[in-house]
Amino acid sequence: MMVMIVNTSRRSILSTRVLCLVIMLASINLASNYVMIGIPNVKFMDLIVFLSGYLIGLIPGVLVGVLTWLVYGTLNPLGFNLIILAATCLSETLYAIFGWLSRRLNLSSDASSPLKINGGTFWLTNLKFGIIGFFATFIYDLITNIASVVIVGLPPIMAIITGAWFAVIHEASNFLFFFFGCIPLILLLEKIISEKEVIRP
């Protein structure tokens, strides 16, 4: 059974250790975002926010997503818009929520070892994570695309038409990132985090 990093019943949700994890994960997000800025809508950020919600809880996961966008959305060579920044900050929290819910449902408990690659359970769990990533990204793109056309006075339907290609890239890449990345990264992060932060559900 997967372990959870934060025991909210024993201590504060935003302890010093948890805040350090939030800052660390947000920093990883920012570094990867700037490195990949030349590849539109292909980022590891959404996966990391999802894992944050899964491993360290809903509120810390939301903070990772919001902090990342507050910096990346403000100091962005592609430009700044307050409405779009608000939309992206709000929408990014979806990944933390989906991550937290996946942890509550113990989604990866039946495929805790990536070494069992011949078992159908491992790949089925990967597929579940991939579908969750795709669905969360679909909602994210819908919200942010609508926000981007509303600010210029266009009808919401234009968001679907004008943003379709970028949405497809975003959703397809996130499906692959979640499919291949969730279980290995969950296991890796649980080993890296101090044993004091790891508990059984």
N, C-alpha and C positions, 0 to 999 in steps of 0.2 A: 504494500500500500504506500502510495506517495506520501511524503512528509510535507508539512507546511512550515514556512519560515517564521511566521509571526503568531504568537499566542495572544490574541487580543483579550482573552479572559484573565490572563495573568499580569499583563502590564499594559502600558499606554500604547495605542496604535501608532503614535508618532514618537516613539522613543528615540534617543540619540542614535542608536544603531540603525533603526529603520530610516531615519532622516539621512544618514550617511549612505544607505543603500539607494534611496530615492535620488540623491545627488549623483551618485556613481552611475546609475542607470540612465539618468537624464543626460549626463556627460557623454556616455557611450552613444546615446541617440544623436546628440549634436555632432559628435565627431564623424559618425557614419553618414549623417545627412549631408554635411558639407563635402565629404569625400565623394558622395554619389549625387551631388547636386546637378551634374550634367546629364543624369538619366532621369527623365521626367516620370514621376509617379512610381518609381521603383526604389523603395527604401526599406531598411530593416526596422525602422522606428515602430511601426504598428505591431510587429511581432514582439519587440522588447516591451512595449506598453502592455500587451496581452500577458506576457510572462510576469511582468511586475504585479498585475492584478492577481494572477494565479498564485504567485509565490509569496508576496508580502502583503496582500490584502487589497480591498477595494479602494480605500482612501489613499494609501501610498501609491497604488497603481494610477489612480486619477492624477495625483500630483506629478508623477513622472511624465505623463502625457501633456498636461497643461504647462509645466515648466519648460519642457522641450519646445513647445510651440511658442511660448512667450519670447524665448530667445531666438529660435530659428525663424519665426514669423516676423520678428522685428528687424533682426540683422540678417536680411535676406537680399542677395544681389538681384533677385528677380522682382523686388519691390515690396511695398508695405501697404496694406489696406486694413483698417480697423475692423470692418464688418467681416471680412474674410478671416482675419485673425480670430475673432470671436467664434466664428463658425467652425474653424479648424480645432480650436481649443475644446469646444463643446463636443464636437464629433469624435475627437481622439479619445475621449473618455469612454466611448463605446467599447474600445478594445480592452480597457481595464475592467469594465463591467462584465464583458464576455469571459475574460480570463478568470475573474473572481467566481462567476457562476460555474465555469468549467471545473474549478477547484472544489466548489461546494458539491458538485455532482460526481467528484472523484473520477473524472473522465479517463485519466491515464493509468488507473490502478491495475487494469488487466494487461498492461503492456509496459511494465516498469523496467524491463531490460531490453535495450536496443540490440543486444546480441542475439536475441531470439527472432532473427529476421525471417526465418522460415515459417514462423507461426502466423496464421491468419489474423490473430488478435492484434498483433503489433501493427500490421498494415491497415487494419480496420480502424484502429485508434488514430493512426496518422491521417486517414481519410476524414475522420470526424473533425480533427483539428483543421484540416484543409478547408472543409466546408464551413466551419465556424469563421475562419479567416476570410473566406470569400463573402459570406453573408454580411459580416460586420463591415467589410470594405464597400460592399454594395450600398449599405445605408449611409456610410461615411461619404461616399462620392455623391450620392443623391443630395444630401444636405449641403455639402460644400459647393457643388455645381449650381444649385438653386441660388445660394447666397451670391455666387460670382456673377450671375446674370441679373439678379434683382437690383444690384447696386448700379447697373447701367440702364435700368428701366425696361428690361426685356421680360417677357412672360416666362414662368417656370418651365414650360415645355421646352424652351430653347436650351435649358440646362442639360436635358437628356440628349438633345441633338448635337449640340456643340461639344459636349464633354464625353460623348460616347467612346471615342477612341482612347482617350486618356483613362477613362474608367475601366475599359477592358484590360488595358495594360496593368493598371493598379490591382484589379481584382485577380487577374491571372497570376501575377507575380506574388501576391500575398497568399494565394492558394498554395503555390509551390513552397514559399518560405515556411508557412505553417505546417504543411504536410511533412516536409523533411526536417524542419528545425525544432518543433515544439518538444518532443520527447527527449532528444539528445541534450538540448539546452536546459530543460528542466532538471535532468539528472546531473548535468555539469554544474549548474548554479547551486544546487543543493549540496554538492561536495565542496564548493568554494566557500560558501557561507559558513560562518562560525557555528559550531555545534550548539552554542547557546541560543542561536536563532532558529534552530530546527526542532520541530515538535511533531508528534504524531497527531493526526486528526481525531 
